[in-house]
């Protein structure tokens, strides 16, 4: 909160709070001559990283207080915490740089430069220093502004806390009433659900029993039909066996008769063949005797 986002090339340099140094143009410093208007010491370039511009205890207390706020309060007061933290630092024209230009001019003259060259170099150095300080001051904020912005933020946070407490107190009763209504409705729904479940269970048990009785009746009917078909099949097989045995007996008797007839025919044929052979022989013998 004390420093804005640094965009200058000096972003990694910490700054001390600039304190007012004794002006050589004042009566205490009249003995030191100066050819330029702004003077100071070379120690102004020592930008240390100490944070004397911030009170450590106040800073960390404020940070801990800010982080202890709940997320809902921060979301509720997000739009009210936007402050203009632009530093109200005077411009480079009215700012004094604590730099002893006369001593630098003397040093340059002692090293062989002319007075004009030394003054030109010092002027260039002052312009560079003033531009760098302008960049540095553009990214800084004063301690007074920091404390003011911190007090504003804390006051806004306190106001938001009060508003949240008031809202919670006003909404708590309505929430309790709605909660009671919901409890009553929930109990009624539980009773209705229990009745519906009991009805469904009774209906399901009746349906299951009826289906069981129907299944048993169908099973008995199927068993009866199966027994009847089995008896019919057994009767049909017995009758077929009887017919088969009868036909087998008929076939056997007919085969035996045919065999006897075949034997008789065989004997007759043998007799006829023997008689014909003998007759042929007698005829042949008769013709032989005649011719002899």
GUDO-359990 format. One record per residue (C-alpha): residue number from 0; x, y, z; residue in three letters. Coordinates in steps of 0.5 Angstrom, whole numbers, m for minus. Layout:
BEGIN
REC seq     u     v     w type
REC NUM     X     Y     Z  ALA
...
***
This chain:
BEGIN
REC seq     u     v     w type
REC   0     0     0     0  UNK
REC   1     6     5     1  UNK
REC   2     9     4    m6  UNK
REC   3     6     3   m12  UNK
REC   4     8    m2   m17  UNK
REC   5    15     1   m19  UNK
REC   6    16     1   m27  UNK
REC   7    23     5   m27  UNK
REC   8    30     2   m27  UNK
REC   9    31     3   m20  UNK
REC  10    25    m2   m18  UNK
REC  11    30    m6   m14  UNK
REC  12    33     0    m9  UNK
REC  13    30     1    m3  UNK
REC  14    29     8    m1  UNK
REC  15    30    12     6  UNK
REC  16    25    18     8  UNK
REC  17    28    24     5  UNK
REC  18    29    29    11  UNK
REC  19    31    36    10  UNK
REC  20    38    37    10  UNK
REC  21    41    44    12  UNK
REC  22    41    49     7  UNK
REC  23    48    52     5  UNK
REC  24    45    58     3  UNK
REC  25    42    59    10  UNK
REC  26    46    63    15  UNK
REC  27    49    57    18  UNK
REC  28    53    56    12  UNK
REC  29    55    62     9  UNK
REC  30    62    61     9  UNK
REC  31    61    56     4  UNK
REC  32    61    59    m3  UNK
REC  33    57    56    m9  UNK
REC  34    56    58   m16  UNK
REC  35    50    54   m17  UNK
REC  36    43    55   m13  UNK
REC  37    42    48   m11  UNK
REC  38    47    44    m6  UNK
REC  39    48    38    m2  UNK
REC  40    52    32     0  UNK
REC  41    54    26    m4  UNK
REC  42    51    22     1  UNK
REC  43    44    23    m2  UNK
REC  44    46    18    m7  UNK
REC  45    46    13    m1  UNK
REC  46    39    10    m2  UNK
REC  47    39     4     3  UNK
REC  48    33    m1     4  UNK
REC  49    31     1    11  UNK
REC  50    24     2    11  UNK
REC  51    24     8    17  UNK
REC  52    18    12    13  UNK
REC  53    14     6    15  UNK
REC  54    13     4    23  UNK
REC  55    14    m3    23  UNK
REC  56     9    m5    29  UNK
REC  57     4     0    25  UNK
REC  58     5    m3    19  UNK
REC  59     4   m11    21  UNK
REC  60    m2    m9    25  UNK
REC  61    m5    m6    20  UNK
REC  62    m3   m12    15  UNK
REC  63    m6   m17    20  UNK
REC  64   m12   m13    21  UNK
REC  65   m13   m13    14  UNK
REC  66   m12   m21    13  UNK
REC  67   m17   m22    19  UNK
REC  68   m23   m20    15  UNK
REC  69   m27   m25    12  UNK
REC  70   m28   m26     5  UNK
REC  71   m35   m24     5  UNK
REC  72   m33   m17     8  UNK
REC  73   m28   m16     3  UNK
REC  74   m32   m18    m3  UNK
REC  75   m38   m13     0  UNK
REC  76   m33    m7     1  UNK
REC  77   m29    m8    m6  UNK
REC  78   m31    m2    m9  UNK
REC  79   m31     2    m3  UNK
REC  80   m23     1    m2  UNK
REC  81   m21     4    m8  UNK
REC  82   m17    10    m6  UNK
REC  83   m13    15   m10  UNK
REC  84    m6    13    m7  UNK
REC  85    m2    18   m12  UNK
REC  86     4    21    m8  UNK
REC  87     3    29    m7  UNK
REC  88    11    30    m8  UNK
REC  89    13    37   m11  UNK
REC  90    16    37   m18  UNK
REC  91    23    37   m19  UNK
REC  92    23    44   m20  UNK
REC  93    22    46   m13  UNK
REC  94    26    40   m10  UNK
REC  95    33    41    m7  UNK
REC  96    38    36    m9  UNK
REC  97    43    35    m3  UNK
REC  98    49    35    m7  UNK
REC  99    55    40    m6  UNK
REC 100    56    42   m13  UNK
REC 101    62    47   m12  UNK
REC 102    66    42    m9  UNK
REC 103    65    38   m15  UNK
REC 104    67    44   m19  UNK
REC 105    73    45   m15  UNK
REC 106    75    38   m16  UNK
REC 107    74    38   m23  UNK
REC 108    79    44   m24  UNK
REC 109    84    41   m20  UNK
REC 110    84    35   m25  UNK
REC 111    86    39   m31  UNK
REC 112    79    42   m33  UNK
REC 113    77    49   m34  UNK
REC 114    72    52   m30  UNK
REC 115    66    52   m36  UNK
REC 116    68    45   m37  UNK
REC 117    67    43   m30  UNK
REC 118    60    47   m29  UNK
REC 119    58    44   m35  UNK
REC 120    59    37   m33  UNK
REC 121    56    39   m26  UNK
REC 122    50    41   m30  UNK
REC 123    49    35   m33  UNK
REC 124    50    31   m27  UNK
REC 125    45    35   m24  UNK
REC 126    40    34   m29  UNK
REC 127    41    27   m29  UNK
REC 128    40    26   m22  UNK
REC 129    34    31   m22  UNK
REC 130    31    26   m28  UNK
REC 131    33    20   m24  UNK
REC 132    30    23   m17  UNK
REC 133    23    25   m21  UNK
REC 134    23    17   m23  UNK
REC 135    24    15   m16  UNK
REC 136    19    20   m13  UNK
REC 137    14    18   m18  UNK
REC 138    14    11   m15  UNK
REC 139    14    14    m8  UNK
REC 140     8    16    m3  UNK
REC 141     9    20     3  UNK
REC 142     9    17    10  UNK
REC 143     3    22    12  UNK
REC 144    m1    20     6  UNK
REC 145     0    13     8  UNK
REC 146    m3    14    15  UNK
REC 147    m9    17    12  UNK
REC 148   m10    12     7  UNK
REC 149    m9     7    12  UNK
REC 150   m14    10    17  UNK
REC 151   m19    11    11  UNK
REC 152   m18     4     9  UNK
REC 153   m19     2    17  UNK
REC 154   m25     6    18  UNK
REC 155   m28     3    11  UNK
REC 156   m27    m4    14  UNK
REC 157   m30    m2    21  UNK
REC 158   m36     1    17  UNK
REC 159   m37    m5    13  UNK
REC 160   m36    m9    19  UNK
REC 161   m42    m5    23  UNK
REC 162   m46    m6    16  UNK
REC 163   m45   m14    16  UNK
REC 164   m47   m14    24  UNK
REC 165   m53   m10    22  UNK
REC 166   m55   m15    16  UNK
REC 167   m53   m21    20  UNK
REC 168   m58   m19    26  UNK
REC 169   m64   m17    21  UNK
REC 170   m63   m23    17  UNK
REC 171   m62   m28    23  UNK
REC 172   m69   m27    25  UNK
REC 173   m72   m28    18  UNK
REC 174   m67   m34    17  UNK
REC 175   m70   m37    24  UNK
REC 176   m77   m37    22  UNK
REC 177   m75   m40    15  UNK
REC 178   m72   m45    18  UNK
REC 179   m78   m47    23  UNK
REC 180   m82   m47    17  UNK
REC 181   m77   m51    13  UNK
REC 182   m77   m56    19  UNK
REC 183   m85   m56    19  UNK
REC 184   m85   m58    12  UNK
REC 185   m80   m63    13  UNK
REC 186   m83   m67    18  UNK
REC 187   m90   m66    14  UNK
REC 188   m86   m69     8  UNK
REC 189   m83   m75    12  UNK
REC 190   m90   m77    15  UNK
REC 191   m93   m77     8  UNK
REC 192   m87   m81     5  UNK
REC 193   m87   m86    11  UNK
REC 194   m95   m87     9  UNK
REC 195   m93   m87     1  UNK
REC 196   m88   m92     3  UNK
REC 197   m92   m97     7  UNK
REC 198   m98   m97     2  UNK
REC 199   m93   m98    m3  UNK
REC 200   m90  m104     1  UNK
REC 201   m97  m107     2  UNK
REC 202   m99  m106    m5  UNK
REC 203   m92  m110    m7  UNK
REC 204   m93  m115    m2  UNK
REC 205  m100  m117    m5  UNK
REC 206   m98  m117   m12  UNK
REC 207   m92  m121   m10  UNK
REC 208   m97  m126    m7  UNK
REC 209  m102  m126   m12  UNK
REC 210   m96  m127   m17  UNK
REC 211   m93  m133   m13  UNK
REC 212  m100  m136   m13  UNK
REC 213  m101  m136   m20  UNK
REC 214   m94  m139   m21  UNK
REC 215   m96  m145   m17  UNK
REC 216  m102  m146   m21  UNK
REC 217   m99  m146   m27  UNK
REC 218   m93  m150   m25  UNK
REC 219   m99  m155   m22  UNK
REC 220  m102  m155   m29  UNK
REC 221   m96  m156   m33  UNK
REC 222   m94  m162   m29  UNK
REC 223  m101  m165   m30  UNK
REC 224  m100  m164   m37  UNK
REC 225   m93  m167   m37  UNK
REC 226   m96  m173   m33  UNK
REC 227  m101  m174   m38  UNK
REC 228   m97  m173   m44  UNK
REC 229   m92  m178   m41  UNK
REC 230   m97  m184   m40  UNK
REC 231  m100  m183   m47  UNK
REC 232   m93  m183   m50  UNK
REC 233   m92  m190   m46  UNK
REC 234   m98  m193   m48  UNK
REC 235   m96  m191   m55  UNK
REC 236   m90  m194   m54  UNK
REC 237   m93  m201   m51  UNK
REC 238   m98  m201   m57  UNK
REC 239   m92  m200   m62  UNK
REC 240   m88  m206   m59  UNK
REC 241   m94  m210   m59  UNK
REC 242   m95  m209   m66  UNK
REC 243   m88  m210   m68  UNK
REC 244   m87  m216   m64  UNK
REC 245   m94  m219   m68  UNK
REC 246   m91  m217   m75  UNK
REC 247   m84  m220   m73  UNK
REC 248   m88  m226   m71  UNK
REC 249   m92  m226   m78  UNK
REC 250   m85  m225   m82  UNK
REC 251   m82  m231   m78  UNK
REC 252   m88  m236   m80  UNK
REC 253   m88  m233   m87  UNK
REC 254   m80  m234   m88  UNK
REC 255   m81  m241   m85  UNK
REC 256   m86  m243   m90  UNK
REC 257   m82  m240   m95  UNK
REC 258   m76  m244   m93  UNK
REC 259   m80  m251   m93  UNK
REC 260   m83  m249  m100  UNK
REC 261   m76  m248  m102  UNK
REC 262   m74  m255  m100  UNK
REC 263   m80  m258  m103  UNK
REC 264   m79  m255  m110  UNK
REC 265   m71  m257  m109  UNK
REC 266   m73  m264  m108  UNK
REC 267   m78  m264  m114  UNK
REC 268   m73  m260  m119  UNK
REC 269   m68  m265  m117  UNK
REC 270   m72  m271  m118  UNK
REC 271   m74  m268  m125  UNK
REC 272   m67  m267  m127  UNK
REC 273   m65  m274  m125  UNK
REC 274   m71  m277  m129  UNK
REC 275   m69  m272  m135  UNK
REC 276   m62  m274  m135  UNK
REC 277   m64  m282  m134  UNK
REC 278   m68  m281  m140  UNK
REC 279   m63  m278  m144  UNK
REC 280   m58  m283  m143  UNK
REC 281   m63  m288  m145  UNK
REC 282   m64  m285  m151  UNK
REC 283   m57  m284  m153  UNK
REC 284   m56  m291  m151  UNK
REC 285   m61  m293  m155  UNK
REC 286   m59  m289  m161  UNK
REC 287   m52  m292  m160  UNK
REC 288   m54  m299  m160  UNK
REC 289   m58  m298  m167  UNK
REC 290   m52  m295  m170  UNK
REC 291   m47  m300  m168  UNK
***
